[in-house]
């Protein structure tokens, strides 16, 4: 498990953190509170590379289902987050879920490259995907 330095998350830990963020935020919203040390169910990190993607898909699907159950009134409901600040649910969905995961996906793409892997495309094709597209287009 590639780790850029001794104090950093490993590549696998960072990849799983994307699932954790989806789960913790959606579960905390559903529970109506974010309690220190509380752990959303089913979050044991897979220990093999092959198990990461299916594990993420499962946890993400559960988070999506929790978010879909929210009504319009829920979005203005205010909850105290882990940092002690009270925020509306809509802000938690944007900052603690979406922006947080965008930030970590950027880190993950750099770690993939540093470890000799291929970074996934995020807001479009990655370098390898773009080369294949150009090749197919004849350019």
LOPALUM-614368 format. One record per residue: residue number from 1; x, y, z of N, C-alpha, C in turn. Coordinates in steps of 0.2 Angstrom, whole numbers, always signed. Example, Ala and Ser with C-alpha at 12.3 -4.5 7.8 and 13.67 -1.06 7.14 Angstrom:
<pts>
num:1	n_east:+66	n_north:-28	n_up:+39	ca_east:+62	ca_north:-22	ca_up:+39	c_east:+66	c_north:-16	c_up:+39
num:2	n_east:+64	n_north:-11	n_up:+35	ca_east:+68	ca_north:-5	ca_up:+36	c_east:+64	c_north:+0	c_up:+39
</pts>
This chain:
<pts>
num:1	n_east:+4	n_north:-6	n_up:+0	ca_east:+0	ca_north:+0	ca_up:+0	c_east:+4	c_north:+6	c_up:+0
num:2	n_east:+5	n_north:+9	n_up:-6	ca_east:+9	ca_north:+15	ca_up:-6	c_east:+7	c_north:+21	c_up:-2
num:3	n_east:+12	n_north:+24	n_up:+2	ca_east:+11	ca_north:+29	ca_up:+6	c_east:+17	c_north:+35	c_up:+5
num:4	n_east:+15	n_north:+41	n_up:+3	ca_east:+19	ca_north:+46	ca_up:+1	c_east:+24	c_north:+48	c_up:+7
num:5	n_east:+22	n_north:+47	n_up:+13	ca_east:+27	ca_north:+48	ca_up:+19	c_east:+24	c_north:+45	c_up:+25
num:6	n_east:+28	n_north:+44	n_up:+30	ca_east:+26	ca_north:+40	ca_up:+36	c_east:+19	c_north:+42	c_up:+39
num:7	n_east:+18	n_north:+49	n_up:+39	ca_east:+12	ca_north:+51	ca_up:+42	c_east:+6	c_north:+52	c_up:+38
num:8	n_east:+6	n_north:+50	n_up:+32	ca_east:+1	ca_north:+51	ca_up:+27	c_east:-4	c_north:+45	c_up:+26
num:9	n_east:-10	n_north:+45	n_up:+24	ca_east:-14	ca_north:+40	ca_up:+22	c_east:-11	c_north:+36	c_up:+17
num:10	n_east:-11	n_north:+29	n_up:+17	ca_east:-9	ca_north:+25	ca_up:+11	c_east:-14	c_north:+26	c_up:+5
num:11	n_east:-12	n_north:+24	n_up:-1	ca_east:-16	ca_north:+24	ca_up:-6	c_east:-23	c_north:+21	c_up:-5
num:12	n_east:-23	n_north:+15	n_up:-2	ca_east:-29	ca_north:+11	ca_up:-1	c_east:-33	c_north:+15	c_up:+5
num:13	n_east:-30	n_north:+18	n_up:+10	ca_east:-33	ca_north:+21	ca_up:+15	c_east:-37	c_north:+28	c_up:+12
num:14	n_east:-33	n_north:+31	n_up:+8	ca_east:-36	ca_north:+37	ca_up:+5	c_east:-42	c_north:+35	c_up:+0
num:15	n_east:-41	n_north:+30	n_up:-4	ca_east:-47	ca_north:+28	ca_up:-8	c_east:-53	c_north:+26	c_up:-4
num:16	n_east:-52	n_north:+23	n_up:+2	ca_east:-58	ca_north:+21	ca_up:+6	c_east:-61	c_north:+27	c_up:+9
num:17	n_east:-56	n_north:+32	n_up:+11	ca_east:-59	ca_north:+38	ca_up:+14	c_east:-65	c_north:+41	c_up:+10
num:18	n_east:-64	n_north:+40	n_up:+3	ca_east:-70	ca_north:+43	ca_up:-1	c_east:-76	c_north:+40	c_up:+1
num:19	n_east:-76	n_north:+33	n_up:+2	ca_east:-82	ca_north:+30	ca_up:+4	c_east:-84	c_north:+32	c_up:+11
num:20	n_east:-79	n_north:+32	n_up:+16	ca_east:-81	ca_north:+35	ca_up:+23	c_east:-84	c_north:+41	c_up:+23
num:21	n_east:-82	n_north:+46	n_up:+19	ca_east:-85	ca_north:+53	ca_up:+19	c_east:-92	c_north:+52	c_up:+17
num:22	n_east:-94	n_north:+49	n_up:+11	ca_east:-101	ca_north:+48	ca_up:+9	c_east:-105	c_north:+45	c_up:+15
num:23	n_east:-102	n_north:+40	n_up:+18	ca_east:-106	ca_north:+36	ca_up:+23	c_east:-107	c_north:+40	c_up:+30
num:24	n_east:-101	n_north:+43	n_up:+32	ca_east:-102	ca_north:+47	ca_up:+38	c_east:-107	c_north:+53	c_up:+38
num:25	n_east:-106	n_north:+57	n_up:+32	ca_east:-110	ca_north:+63	ca_up:+31	c_east:-118	c_north:+61	c_up:+30
num:26	n_east:-119	n_north:+56	n_up:+26	ca_east:-126	ca_north:+54	ca_up:+25	c_east:-129	c_north:+51	c_up:+31
num:27	n_east:-125	n_north:+47	n_up:+34	ca_east:-128	ca_north:+43	ca_up:+40	c_east:-129	c_north:+48	c_up:+46
num:28	n_east:-124	n_north:+53	n_up:+47	ca_east:-125	ca_north:+58	ca_up:+52	c_east:-131	c_north:+62	c_up:+51
num:29	n_east:-132	n_north:+64	n_up:+45	ca_east:-138	ca_north:+68	ca_up:+43	c_east:-145	c_north:+64	c_up:+44
num:30	n_east:-145	n_north:+58	n_up:+43	ca_east:-150	ca_north:+53	ca_up:+44	c_east:-151	c_north:+52	c_up:+51
num:31	n_east:-146	n_north:+52	n_up:+55	ca_east:-147	ca_north:+51	ca_up:+63	c_east:-149	c_north:+58	c_up:+66
num:32	n_east:-147	n_north:+63	n_up:+62	ca_east:-149	ca_north:+70	ca_up:+65	c_east:-144	c_north:+72	c_up:+70
num:33	n_east:-138	n_north:+69	n_up:+70	ca_east:-132	ca_north:+71	ca_up:+74	c_east:-126	c_north:+68	c_up:+71
num:34	n_east:-120	n_north:+72	n_up:+73	ca_east:-113	ca_north:+69	ca_up:+72	c_east:-110	c_north:+68	c_up:+78
num:35	n_east:-110	n_north:+62	n_up:+81	ca_east:-107	ca_north:+61	ca_up:+87	c_east:-100	c_north:+59	c_up:+86
num:36	n_east:-95	n_north:+62	n_up:+90	ca_east:-88	ca_north:+60	ca_up:+90	c_east:-87	c_north:+52	c_up:+91
num:37	n_east:-84	n_north:+49	n_up:+87	ca_east:-83	ca_north:+42	ca_up:+88	c_east:-88	c_north:+37	c_up:+85
num:38	n_east:-94	n_north:+40	n_up:+83	ca_east:-99	ca_north:+37	ca_up:+80	c_east:-97	c_north:+34	c_up:+73
num:39	n_east:-98	n_north:+28	n_up:+72	ca_east:-96	ca_north:+25	ca_up:+65	c_east:-102	c_north:+22	c_up:+62
num:40	n_east:-103	n_north:+25	n_up:+55	ca_east:-108	ca_north:+22	ca_up:+51	c_east:-107	c_north:+15	c_up:+50
num:41	n_east:-113	n_north:+11	n_up:+49	ca_east:-112	ca_north:+4	ca_up:+49	c_east:-109	c_north:+2	c_up:+42
num:42	n_east:-106	n_north:-4	n_up:+42	ca_east:-103	ca_north:-7	ca_up:+36	c_east:-97	c_north:-4	c_up:+33
num:43	n_east:-93	n_north:-1	n_up:+37	ca_east:-87	ca_north:+3	ca_up:+35	c_east:-80	c_north:+0	c_up:+36
num:44	n_east:-80	n_north:-6	n_up:+36	ca_east:-73	ca_north:-9	ca_up:+37	c_east:-70	c_north:-9	c_up:+30
num:45	n_east:-64	n_north:-6	n_up:+31	ca_east:-60	ca_north:-5	ca_up:+24	c_east:-58	c_north:-12	c_up:+21
num:46	n_east:-59	n_north:-13	n_up:+15	ca_east:-57	ca_north:-19	ca_up:+11	c_east:-49	c_north:-19	c_up:+11
num:47	n_east:-47	n_north:-25	n_up:+12	ca_east:-39	ca_north:-26	ca_up:+12	c_east:-36	c_north:-28	c_up:+6
num:48	n_east:-40	n_north:-28	n_up:+0	ca_east:-37	ca_north:-30	ca_up:-6	c_east:-39	c_north:-25	c_up:-11
num:49	n_east:-35	n_north:-24	n_up:-16	ca_east:-36	ca_north:-19	ca_up:-21	c_east:-43	c_north:-21	c_up:-25
num:50	n_east:-44	n_north:-27	n_up:-26	ca_east:-50	ca_north:-30	ca_up:-30	c_east:-56	c_north:-28	c_up:-26
num:51	n_east:-56	n_north:-28	n_up:-19	ca_east:-62	ca_north:-27	ca_up:-15	c_east:-64	c_north:-19	c_up:-14
num:52	n_east:-59	n_north:-15	n_up:-16	ca_east:-60	ca_north:-8	ca_up:-15	c_east:-66	c_north:-5	c_up:-19
num:53	n_east:-66	n_north:-6	n_up:-25	ca_east:-71	ca_north:-3	ca_up:-30	c_east:-78	c_north:-6	c_up:-28
num:54	n_east:-79	n_north:-13	n_up:-27	ca_east:-86	ca_north:-15	ca_up:-25	c_east:-88	c_north:-12	c_up:-18
num:55	n_east:-83	n_north:-12	n_up:-14	ca_east:-85	ca_north:-9	ca_up:-7	c_east:-87	c_north:-2	c_up:-8
num:56	n_east:-83	n_north:+2	n_up:-12	ca_east:-85	ca_north:+9	ca_up:-12	c_east:-92	c_north:+9	c_up:-16
num:57	n_east:-93	n_north:+6	n_up:-21	ca_east:-100	ca_north:+6	ca_up:-24	c_east:-105	c_north:+4	c_up:-19
num:58	n_east:-104	n_north:-1	n_up:-15	ca_east:-110	ca_north:-2	ca_up:-10	c_east:-111	c_north:+3	c_up:-5
num:59	n_east:-105	n_north:+6	n_up:-2	ca_east:-106	ca_north:+11	ca_up:+3	c_east:-109	c_north:+18	c_up:+0
num:60	n_east:-107	n_north:+19	n_up:-6	ca_east:-109	ca_north:+25	ca_up:-10	c_east:-117	c_north:+24	c_up:-12
num:61	n_east:-119	n_north:+18	n_up:-14	ca_east:-126	ca_north:+17	ca_up:-15	c_east:-130	c_north:+18	c_up:-9
num:62	n_east:-128	n_north:+16	n_up:-3	ca_east:-131	ca_north:+17	ca_up:+3	c_east:-132	c_north:+24	c_up:+5
num:63	n_east:-126	n_north:+28	n_up:+4	ca_east:-126	ca_north:+35	ca_up:+5	c_east:-131	c_north:+39	c_up:+0
num:64	n_east:-131	n_north:+37	n_up:-6	ca_east:-136	ca_north:+40	ca_up:-11	c_east:-143	c_north:+38	c_up:-9
num:65	n_east:-144	n_north:+32	n_up:-6	ca_east:-151	ca_north:+31	ca_up:-4	c_east:-153	c_north:+35	c_up:+2
num:66	n_east:-149	n_north:+36	n_up:+6	ca_east:-150	ca_north:+40	ca_up:+12	c_east:-152	c_north:+48	c_up:+10
num:67	n_east:-148	n_north:+50	n_up:+5	ca_east:-149	ca_north:+57	ca_up:+3	c_east:-155	c_north:+58	c_up:-1
num:68	n_east:-157	n_north:+53	n_up:-5	ca_east:-163	ca_north:+53	ca_up:-8	c_east:-169	c_north:+53	c_up:-4
num:69	n_east:-169	n_north:+50	n_up:+2	ca_east:-174	ca_north:+51	ca_up:+7	c_east:-175	c_north:+57	c_up:+10
num:70	n_east:-171	n_north:+62	n_up:+9	ca_east:-172	ca_north:+69	ca_up:+12	c_east:-177	c_north:+73	c_up:+8
num:71	n_east:-181	n_north:+76	n_up:+11	ca_east:-186	ca_north:+81	ca_up:+8	c_east:-183	c_north:+88	c_up:+8
num:72	n_east:-187	n_north:+92	n_up:+5	ca_east:-185	ca_north:+99	ca_up:+4	c_east:-184	c_north:+102	c_up:+11
num:73	n_east:-188	n_north:+101	n_up:+16	ca_east:-188	ca_north:+104	ca_up:+22	c_east:-181	c_north:+102	c_up:+26
num:74	n_east:-179	n_north:+96	n_up:+25	ca_east:-173	ca_north:+93	ca_up:+28	c_east:-167	c_north:+97	c_up:+26
num:75	n_east:-167	n_north:+100	n_up:+20	ca_east:-161	ca_north:+104	ca_up:+18	c_east:-159	c_north:+110	c_up:+22
num:76	n_east:-164	n_north:+113	n_up:+25	ca_east:-163	ca_north:+119	ca_up:+29	c_east:-162	c_north:+117	c_up:+37
num:77	n_east:-163	n_north:+110	n_up:+38	ca_east:-162	ca_north:+108	ca_up:+45	c_east:-155	c_north:+109	c_up:+47
num:78	n_east:-154	n_north:+112	n_up:+53	ca_east:-147	ca_north:+113	ca_up:+55	c_east:-145	c_north:+108	c_up:+60
num:79	n_east:-138	n_north:+106	n_up:+59	ca_east:-135	ca_north:+100	ca_up:+63	c_east:-128	c_north:+103	c_up:+65
num:80	n_east:-126	n_north:+101	n_up:+71	ca_east:-119	ca_north:+102	ca_up:+73	c_east:-115	c_north:+97	c_up:+71
num:81	n_east:-110	n_north:+99	n_up:+67	ca_east:-105	ca_north:+95	ca_up:+63	c_east:-100	c_north:+93	c_up:+68
num:82	n_east:-95	n_north:+88	n_up:+66	ca_east:-90	ca_north:+86	ca_up:+70	c_east:-85	c_north:+92	c_up:+73
num:83	n_east:-85	n_north:+97	n_up:+69	ca_east:-81	ca_north:+103	ca_up:+71	c_east:-84	c_north:+107	c_up:+76
num:84	n_east:-90	n_north:+106	n_up:+78	ca_east:-94	ca_north:+110	ca_up:+83	c_east:-98	c_north:+115	c_up:+80
num:85	n_east:-97	n_north:+116	n_up:+74	ca_east:-101	ca_north:+122	ca_up:+70	c_east:-108	c_north:+119	c_up:+68
num:86	n_east:-113	n_north:+123	n_up:+69	ca_east:-120	ca_north:+122	ca_up:+67	c_east:-121	c_north:+124	c_up:+59
num:87	n_east:-123	n_north:+119	n_up:+55	ca_east:-124	ca_north:+120	ca_up:+48	c_east:-130	c_north:+117	c_up:+46
num:88	n_east:-133	n_north:+121	n_up:+40	ca_east:-139	ca_north:+117	ca_up:+37	c_east:-137	c_north:+111	c_up:+33
num:89	n_east:-141	n_north:+106	n_up:+33	ca_east:-140	ca_north:+100	ca_up:+29	c_east:-137	c_north:+101	c_up:+22
num:90	n_east:-140	n_north:+106	n_up:+19	ca_east:-138	ca_north:+108	ca_up:+12	c_east:-131	c_north:+110	c_up:+12
num:91	n_east:-128	n_north:+113	n_up:+17	ca_east:-121	ca_north:+115	ca_up:+17	c_east:-117	c_north:+109	c_up:+18
num:92	n_east:-119	n_north:+104	n_up:+22	ca_east:-115	ca_north:+98	ca_up:+24	c_east:-115	c_north:+94	c_up:+18
num:93	n_east:-120	n_north:+94	n_up:+14	ca_east:-120	ca_north:+90	ca_up:+7	c_east:-115	c_north:+93	c_up:+3
num:94	n_east:-114	n_north:+99	n_up:+2	ca_east:-110	ca_north:+102	ca_up:-2	c_east:-103	c_north:+102	c_up:+0
num:95	n_east:-101	n_north:+104	n_up:+6	ca_east:-95	ca_north:+105	ca_up:+9	c_east:-92	c_north:+98	c_up:+12
num:96	n_east:-95	n_north:+95	n_up:+16	ca_east:-93	ca_north:+89	ca_up:+19	c_east:-93	c_north:+83	c_up:+15
num:97	n_east:-97	n_north:+83	n_up:+10	ca_east:-98	ca_north:+77	ca_up:+6	c_east:-95	c_north:+79	c_up:-1
num:98	n_east:-98	n_north:+83	n_up:-5	ca_east:-95	ca_north:+84	ca_up:-12	c_east:-88	c_north:+87	c_up:-12
num:99	n_east:-87	n_north:+93	n_up:-9	ca_east:-81	ca_north:+97	ca_up:-10	c_east:-75	c_north:+93	c_up:-6
num:100	n_east:-77	n_north:+89	n_up:-1	ca_east:-72	ca_north:+85	ca_up:+3	c_east:-70	c_north:+80	c_up:-2
num:101	n_east:-74	n_north:+76	n_up:-5	ca_east:-72	ca_north:+71	ca_up:-10	c_east:-68	c_north:+73	c_up:-16
num:102	n_east:-70	n_north:+79	n_up:-18	ca_east:-66	ca_north:+82	ca_up:-24	c_east:-59	c_north:+83	c_up:-22
num:103	n_east:-58	n_north:+86	n_up:-16	ca_east:-52	ca_north:+87	ca_up:-13	c_east:-48	c_north:+81	c_up:-13
num:104	n_east:-51	n_north:+75	n_up:-10	ca_east:-47	ca_north:+69	ca_up:-9	c_east:-46	c_north:+65	c_up:-16
num:105	n_east:-51	n_north:+66	n_up:-21	ca_east:-50	ca_north:+63	ca_up:-27	c_east:-44	c_north:+66	c_up:-31
num:106	n_east:-43	n_north:+73	n_up:-30	ca_east:-36	ca_north:+76	ca_up:-32	c_east:-30	c_north:+73	c_up:-29
num:107	n_east:-30	n_north:+72	n_up:-23	ca_east:-25	ca_north:+69	ca_up:-19	c_east:-24	c_north:+61	c_up:-22
num:108	n_east:-29	n_north:+58	n_up:-23	ca_east:-29	ca_north:+51	ca_up:-25	c_east:-26	c_north:+50	c_up:-32
num:109	n_east:-27	n_north:+55	n_up:-36	ca_east:-25	ca_north:+55	ca_up:-43	c_east:-17	c_north:+56	c_up:-43
num:110	n_east:-15	n_north:+60	n_up:-39	ca_east:-7	ca_north:+61	ca_up:-38	c_east:-4	c_north:+55	c_up:-35
num:111	n_east:-7	n_north:+52	n_up:-30	ca_east:-4	ca_north:+46	ca_up:-27	c_east:-4	c_north:+41	c_up:-32
num:112	n_east:-9	n_north:+40	n_up:-36	ca_east:-9	ca_north:+35	ca_up:-41	c_east:-3	c_north:+35	c_up:-46
num:113	n_east:-2	n_north:+42	n_up:-48	ca_east:+4	ca_north:+43	ca_up:-52	c_east:+11	c_north:+42	c_up:-49
num:114	n_east:+11	n_north:+44	n_up:-43	ca_east:+17	ca_north:+43	ca_up:-39	c_east:+19	c_north:+36	c_up:-38
num:115	n_east:+14	n_north:+32	n_up:-37	ca_east:+14	ca_north:+24	ca_up:-36	c_east:+15	c_north:+21	c_up:-43
num:116	n_east:+15	n_north:+24	n_up:-48	ca_east:+16	ca_north:+21	ca_up:-55	c_east:+10	c_north:+19	c_up:-58
num:117	n_east:+4	n_north:+21	n_up:-55	ca_east:-2	ca_north:+19	ca_up:-58	c_east:-5	c_north:+24	c_up:-63
num:118	n_east:-11	n_north:+23	n_up:-65	ca_east:-14	ca_north:+27	ca_up:-70	c_east:-20	c_north:+31	c_up:-66
num:119	n_east:-19	n_north:+37	n_up:-66	ca_east:-24	ca_north:+41	ca_up:-62	c_east:-31	c_north:+41	c_up:-66
num:120	n_east:-37	n_north:+40	n_up:-62	ca_east:-43	ca_north:+40	ca_up:-66	c_east:-45	c_north:+47	c_up:-68
num:121	n_east:-48	n_north:+48	n_up:-74	ca_east:-51	ca_north:+54	ca_up:-76	c_east:-56	c_north:+57	c_up:-71
num:122	n_east:-56	n_north:+63	n_up:-70	ca_east:-61	ca_north:+66	ca_up:-65	c_east:-66	c_north:+71	c_up:-69
num:123	n_east:-64	n_north:+76	n_up:-72	ca_east:-68	ca_north:+80	ca_up:-75	c_east:-67	c_north:+80	c_up:-83
num:124	n_east:-65	n_north:+74	n_up:-85	ca_east:-64	ca_north:+73	ca_up:-92	c_east:-59	c_north:+67	c_up:-92
num:125	n_east:-57	n_north:+65	n_up:-98	ca_east:-52	ca_north:+60	ca_up:-99	c_east:-45	c_north:+61	c_up:-96
num:126	n_east:-42	n_north:+56	n_up:-93	ca_east:-35	ca_north:+57	ca_up:-91	c_east:-30	c_north:+57	c_up:-97
num:127	n_east:-24	n_north:+57	n_up:-96	ca_east:-19	ca_north:+57	ca_up:-101	c_east:-20	c_north:+51	c_up:-106
num:128	n_east:-20	n_north:+45	n_up:-103	ca_east:-21	ca_north:+39	ca_up:-107	c_east:-27	c_north:+38	c_up:-111
num:129	n_east:-33	n_north:+40	n_up:-108	ca_east:-39	ca_north:+40	ca_up:-111	c_east:-39	c_north:+45	c_up:-117
num:130	n_east:-36	n_north:+51	n_up:-116	ca_east:-36	ca_north:+56	ca_up:-121	c_east:-32	c_north:+54	c_up:-127
num:131	n_east:-26	n_north:+50	n_up:-126	ca_east:-22	ca_north:+47	ca_up:-131	c_east:-26	c_north:+42	c_up:-135
num:132	n_east:-30	n_north:+38	n_up:-132	ca_east:-34	ca_north:+33	ca_up:-135	c_east:-39	c_north:+37	c_up:-140
num:133	n_east:-43	n_north:+42	n_up:-137	ca_east:-48	ca_north:+45	ca_up:-141	c_east:-45	c_north:+49	c_up:-147
num:134	n_east:-39	n_north:+52	n_up:-146	ca_east:-36	ca_north:+55	ca_up:-152	c_east:-34	c_north:+50	c_up:-157
num:135	n_east:-31	n_north:+44	n_up:-155	ca_east:-29	ca_north:+39	ca_up:-159	c_east:-35	c_north:+36	c_up:-163
num:136	n_east:-41	n_north:+35	n_up:-160	ca_east:-47	ca_north:+33	ca_up:-163	c_east:-49	c_north:+38	c_up:-168
num:137	n_east:-48	n_north:+44	n_up:-167	ca_east:-51	ca_north:+50	ca_up:-171	c_east:-46	c_north:+51	c_up:-177
num:138	n_east:-40	n_north:+48	n_up:-177	ca_east:-35	ca_north:+49	ca_up:-182	c_east:-30	c_north:+55	c_up:-181
num:139	n_east:-30	n_north:+57	n_up:-175	ca_east:-26	ca_north:+63	ca_up:-174	c_east:-22	c_north:+62	c_up:-168
</pts>
